[in-house]
Amino acid sequence: MKNGFNTHSNISITDVLGKEIYQLNAVNAELEIDISKLMNGIYFVKLSDENGVFTQKFIKE
């Protein structure tokens, strides 16, 4: 997963049961999150910054 940020952002990945799998605070960064070690399943990535919160479901196969 890849995305760029222009502000201070909080990124988290949770599984379908709501268990937090990954969490990171990023400041003015472009980053890649390696999801290759996640088990196959449904996950949610949540990006939050001063502009709001964005949540997206993704499926790891």
C-alpha contacts under 8 A as a table, 3 or more apart, distances in Angstrom:
res1	aa1	res2	aa2	distance
1	M	32	E	5.56
1	M	33	I	5.29
1	M	34	D	6.88
1	M	35	I	7.34
2	K	30	E	7.54
2	K	31	L	5.90
2	K	32	E	4.48
2	K	33	I	6.54
3	N	30	E	5.95
3	N	31	L	6.03
3	N	32	E	6.84
4	G	28	N	7.90
4	G	29	A	6.08
4	G	30	E	4.08
4	G	31	L	6.41
5	F	8	H	7.58
5	F	9	S	7.16
5	F	26	A	7.90
5	F	27	V	7.38
5	F	28	N	5.46
5	F	29	A	5.46
5	F	30	E	5.99
6	N	27	V	7.40
6	N	28	N	4.67
6	N	29	A	6.88
7	T	26	A	7.99
7	T	27	V	5.70
7	T	28	N	5.09
7	T	49	D	7.00
7	T	50	E	7.89
8	H	25	N	7.26
8	H	26	A	5.72
8	H	27	V	4.25
8	H	28	N	6.28
8	H	49	D	6.13
8	H	50	E	7.75
9	S	25	N	5.79
9	S	26	A	5.19
9	S	27	V	6.24
9	S	47	L	6.68
9	S	48	S	5.53
9	S	49	D	4.66
9	S	50	E	7.89
10	N	23	Q	7.43
10	N	24	L	5.90
10	N	25	N	4.54
10	N	26	A	6.28
10	N	46	K	7.87
10	N	47	L	5.74
10	N	48	S	5.19
10	N	49	D	6.51
11	I	22	Y	7.96
11	I	23	Q	5.68
11	I	24	L	5.22
11	I	25	N	6.27
11	I	26	A	7.61
11	I	45	V	7.08
11	I	46	K	5.67
11	I	47	L	4.70
11	I	48	S	6.63
12	S	20	E	7.00
12	S	21	I	7.50
12	S	22	Y	5.39
12	S	23	Q	4.31
12	S	24	L	6.42
12	S	45	V	5.66
12	S	46	K	5.26
12	S	47	L	6.77
13	I	20	E	5.92
13	I	21	I	5.49
13	I	22	Y	5.01
13	I	23	Q	6.55
13	I	43	Y	6.67
13	I	44	F	5.51
13	I	45	V	4.44
13	I	46	K	6.38
14	T	17	L	7.66
14	T	18	G	5.39
14	T	19	K	5.25
14	T	20	E	4.27
14	T	21	I	5.26
14	T	22	Y	7.05
14	T	43	Y	5.64
14	T	44	F	5.29
14	T	45	V	6.61
15	D	18	G	5.32
15	D	19	K	5.45
15	D	20	E	6.64
15	D	21	I	6.79
15	D	41	G	7.88
15	D	42	I	6.33
15	D	43	Y	4.49
15	D	44	F	6.34
16	V	19	K	7.50
16	V	42	I	5.80
16	V	43	Y	5.66
16	V	44	F	7.25
20	E	23	Q	7.33
26	A	29	A	6.06
34	D	37	K	7.36
35	I	38	L	5.40
35	I	60	K	7.94
38	L	60	K	7.44
39	M	60	K	7.22
40	N	59	I	7.39
40	N	60	K	4.81
40	N	61	E	4.89
41	G	59	I	5.70
41	G	60	K	5.28
41	G	61	E	6.67
42	I	57	K	7.11
42	I	58	F	5.96
42	I	59	I	4.56
42	I	60	K	6.37
43	Y	57	K	5.76
43	Y	58	F	5.41
43	Y	59	I	6.17
43	Y	60	K	7.53
44	F	55	T	6.63
44	F	56	Q	5.56
44	F	57	K	4.37
44	F	58	F	6.06
45	V	55	T	5.69
45	V	56	Q	5.43
45	V	57	K	6.43
45	V	58	F	7.56
46	K	53	V	6.95
46	K	54	F	5.66
46	K	55	T	4.34
46	K	56	Q	6.56
47	L	53	V	5.75
47	L	54	F	5.18
47	L	55	T	6.39
48	S	51	N	7.60
48	S	52	G	5.73
48	S	53	V	4.31
48	S	54	F	6.32
49	D	52	G	5.55
49	D	53	V	6.58
